[in-house]
């Protein structure tokens, strides 16, 4: 009797430069030991370029001239280049010069070749309930560092604060919160303004997944459409700004939620059936390439990267 030996190729992922200069250790088999993903090697050693299966380039360093593409090196025919960005289109400048160079996109966008969200909803196996706490010392909080008056979120905040008190933290008003204090501070409130700085396709960040959900408060969201939030967030877990014609109506509804315990607790029923997972470690994101690798298109090339990003 003969047995067929199945050979699984080991995929080598080369990260050309670390996003925003924040590096992590890559020694050892990180994908396997940390995330149970086998046959996947991560490296940031650029001298391994000629043997890497995949090379990942983070857009911010390229666009700002902090790093450059290795166009002077002989690129192996089987090597795939990945364009990586977790930023909305408005923050992705100088795209046209990268046309015809990248094979795959890696982004929070659900239509990216490698979809890496800021967080996701997972079904729970147990039915351990979550106790909704309504007697909190704060009604609404918001953490913001880069406040721009022209942004939609700024206009809604300025209008909403006329009707209800909002406790604001962050660098903008010189009340920054450390990582240690962030969630405990938000948890003192009933609602959190999960306002994205840009209303872009699929752009839902840690403002929802971490700041609101992990703090155990109800998120009031501003970003993509309600349908987009419904596709990724737990059922009946958020309040969308776009559902209200005026901010006065939104304020009235928030007061109603507080006054009606049954309505308030409805926003926490999802804790019985779902849980939240956040993605914060770049190594976990890079290891996801190996998971997707067998099903990624072999001969794809983005001839118009700017068009895809701004689509």
Helices and strands as residue ranges (DSSP letters): E 11-15, G 19-21, H 30-35, E 40-43, G 46-51, E 54-58, H 59-63, E 80-84, G 89-91, G 96-98, E 104-107, E 114-115, E 119-123, E 138-143, H 152-160, E 166-169, H 179-186, E 189-195, H 206-208, I 209-214, E 218-222, H 226-232, E 238-240, G 241-243, H 247-259, H 261-266, G 269-272, E 274-278, H 282-293, H 305-309
